[in-house]
């Protein structure tokens, strides 16, 4: 399947009058995280150091993630001529680093690492789909459509390799659930908060709690129940549970209510 390039984006259709300043802030942050795909690719190649087939997948994945960051960064520069994507990304990369010296997965096994990657791709696929449906600006809508499709394809790639490693490592469903829960908790770690601060530095000195809340207030508002339901089904599949069963339905309702409640509370608090 032929991928897209930056030249495929209809940049000439950019409409400044349809730029939402609140959405612009989270797009700038997303550009930081996506642009860091090279380091994550290196980490994965280290963990799967004796698996050239997976390393090829990881390198291709990393290149596409970097392209996502470049597309979002270029759009942000159009929307805000004072924004310098390269400068903001250097600030982010200098302050947020992952361990590139290790050859062992932080998840405890290669299967666990692949579960975590599936969780990340679930989140990004759902996020960019929700963002695509929320925005009015046509160029950003096209970028998000392309990225969401890539992230879904990435999920399928990682899931394919997960099945292969499960045959070797025999990691049970509940161990996979624990990995998934751990990765979901990391959405509150430094990466998104630091990315938001690095890209929107006009708001003061870095404070993880403050910028995590600032990001969540804006991002959570894009989600509709259908986005959450789809995401929960993908998570359930990755951990080896029934994606369309009763538990999935319950978790979808609970997750959406939590996100909606938190969004409303952060709006009231002016986070």
N, C-alpha and C positions, 0 to 999 in steps of 0.2 A: 504494500500500500504506500503510495507516494505521500510524503509529508508536505507540510506547508513551510514557507519561508517568510522572512520579513518583507520580501518584495511582493508577496501575495496579498498583503494587507492593503486595503483601499485607503491609504493615508490621505488622499485628496478629498475624501468625504468627511474629514474631521469637522465637527460643528461645535465651536467653542460655546455657543449659547446653550448647549445641552449638557455642559459639564456640571456635575454636582460636586461642590467643594468637599463634602463629607466623603463621597466615594473616591474622590481624588486622593485623599489621605490614605485610605486603605490600599488603593492601587499602588501608591508609592511604596508602601510597606511590603506588599506582595512581590513587587519587583526585586526587592532586596533578597527575600527568601528564595525565590525562583532562581535568581542569578547565582546563588550559592551551590547550585547543582554539581559543579565541578568537584568541590570538596567531598560531597556525599558520594559521588561516583568513585573517587579515589578510595574512600573508606570501604565501600562495598567490594572494590577490587582487592583490597587488602584482606578482607574477611574471607572472600572466595578466591584466595590466591592460587588454588590448584584446579580451578574450574573455568577454563578459557571460554566455554560457551556462555556461562553467566557473565563473565567479565565483558564480553562483547555487548551483551544486553545492557549492562550497567553503564558502559561508556556511551552507548547510543542514547540511553535514558538521560544521562548527565548533560549531553549536548542539547537535547531538546528542552531540558529544564533551563539551561542558560539562555536559550532562545526565548523562552517564555519571559524571563526577566528582561531581556533586551526589548521585546515588544512592549511590555508594560512600561518600562522605563522611557522608551521613546514616546509613547502616548502621554505619559505624565509630563514630559518636557514640552509637548505641544499644548497641553492643558495649562501648564504653569511655566512660562518661559524663564522664570527665575530658578527653576529646579535643574540641578545638574546630576543626572543619574550616576555617572561614573564617580563623581566625588562622593555622593551619598553612599554608593556601594562600597567604596574604599573604607569609609568610616564604619560601615557595618562589618565588613570582613576583618578589619583590624580589631574590632571589639568582641566579635562572636566567632569562636573557633571550635571545631570538633577535633577529636583525637585522630590524627592521621598516621600515628606511629603504631597503633595496635593492629594485630592480625586476628583478634578474637572479637566476636560480636558482643556488644554490650547487652544483648538480649539473652545470652547464655547458650545459644545454639544458632546454627544457620537457618533452621526452620523458624525459630523465633524472630530472627532478623527479617525473614521474608514475610512473616505475619505483620511485623511492624511496618514494612514497606507497603503492604496492602492497606493497612489502616491509614497511612499518610495519603496514598492515592485515592482512597475513598473520600477522605476529607477534602482534598483539592478538587476532585471531580464534582462533588456536591457543591462546594463553595463557588467554583467558577460558573456552574450551571445557574445557581441562585443569583450570582452577580450579573450574569448575562441577561437574565430576565428582569433584573431590577433597573438596569441602566437605560438611558435614552440615547446617549451619544453613539452614533452608528459604528465608528471605528473601534471603540472599546467593546461594543457588543460583539463585533466580529472576532476580535482578539480573544475574548472570553470563550466564545463558541469553539474556537480552535484549541484553546488550552484545555477546556473541559473534555473534548474528544480525546486529546492526547492522554490526559490523566486516566480516563477510563481504560484506554488501551494499555497504559502502564500497569494498571491494576491487574489486568488479564495476564500480562507478561509475568509479573511477580507471582501471581497465583499459580501459573503453570509451573514455575520453578519450585514453588512451595510444595506442590503435590509430589514433585520428584524427590525433594529432600525428606518429606514425611515418610516416604518408603524406606529411607535409610535410618532416620533418627527416631521414628515412632513416637513423636510428640503428641500426647493426647489433647483432647479438646479443651480441658480445663487449664492445662498449662498454656495453651494458646490464648485462652480467655485472659489469663493473668498478664501475658505479654501485651495484648490489645488494651487492657485497662491501663497498664503502665504507659503505653504510648499515648493514649488519650489524655492522661493526666499531664503529659508533657506539653500540651497546648498552652498551659499556663506558665511554661518556663520562659527563659530569657529570649528565645529566638524571635518570636513574634513581637514581643514587647520591645526588644532592642531594634528590630527592623523598623517598627513604627517610629521609634525615637530617631533613629539614624536618618530616616527619610523625611521627618517632619520636625527638624531640630529647633524650629522657632518656638517650641512650647516649653523650653527649659531643660534643666539637667536631667540625666537619665534616672528614672525610678521605676523598677520593674512593675510594681503593683499599679502605679499610676498609668503606665503606658499599656499594660496588659488590659486594664479596664477601658482605656480610651479606644483600643483596637476592638475589643469585644462589643462596646456600645454601638459601633458603626457596623461591624461585620455581622453580628447576630440578627440584625434587623432585616437582612436580605432573605433569610430562610423562610420557606413555607413548609407545611407538613409533608408535602410530596418529596421535597428534597431530603428531609430527615428520614422518611420511610425508605427511600432508595439507599441512603447511606447506611442505615442500620442493617438492611438486607445484605449489603456487601460485606459489612463487618461480620455478620453471622456466618456467612459463607466462608470467610477467611479463617474463622476459628473452628469451623467444623460443626456448626449448629444449623438447624433448619432455617433458611433465610426467609421463608414465607409463613412460618408457623405462628402460634399464639404468643410465644415469648417475644418474637420479633415485633409483633404488633404492639404489645405492651411497652416494650422498650422504646419504640418509635414515638408513642404518645407521651411517655414520660420525658424523653429527651427533648421533644419539641416544647413541651410545657416549661421545662427547665430553662431552655434557651430563651423562650418568649418572656418568662418571668425575669430572668437576669437582664435581658435587654431593656425591659420596661423600667426596672429598678435603676439601671445605670443611666437611662435617660432622665429619670426624675432627679438623680443625684448630680447630673451634669458632668459625668465622668469624661 
